[in-house]
Amino acid sequence: MTINDLTVNISHLDREALLSEWRWLTGATKLPVLATLAGDVFVQDSTDGSVHFLDVVEGRCTEIAPDGDTFQRLLSDREFVMRHLSVQLVAPLIRAGKVPAAGQILSWRHPPVLGGACSTDNLEATDISVHFSMLGQIWRQASTLPPGTPIHISMQSTSAQGNAPEA
């Protein structure tokens, strides 16, 4: 299994808009640089070059590297890849040939933040923009509420496609 097997292409997406529902957590200066097949994303801060890991299961964004070069080296570290690219979770689907189509990512049928299991059986192929929009809204609402409080999801911010410049 390679890094390419464990990540999804986001170059066709508007990087500014992709994480608009996560700005409450990431701030305005972080842009996605690498999305994992399991639905998490690495973001780089445009002010200082630091790289952070946006974990959509835990609803956290933590610094993992002071710069892009260090991040590239981490991607060669087996332990780092196993932990941050959720290899144990996605490997059974990759082996079974059940990988998402272009423009999709593996997302949660029942998000763990709402009580879903953190298991391979709870994953399904979902549009990348929808995945980040929905989970960002869920986490924004859930992060300040007592357990069991109802939350509401809107699909208004799914316009992250089509505005990226051609390479």
ABEGO torsion letter per residue (X at the ends): XBAAAABBBAAABBAAAAAAAAAAAAEAABBBABBBAAGBBBBBBAAAGBBBBBBAAAGBBBBABABAAAAAAAAABAAAAAAAAGAAAAAAAAAAGBBBBBGBBBBBABBAAAGBBBBAAABBBBBAAAAAAAAAAAAAAAAABBBGBBBBBBAABAAABGABBBX
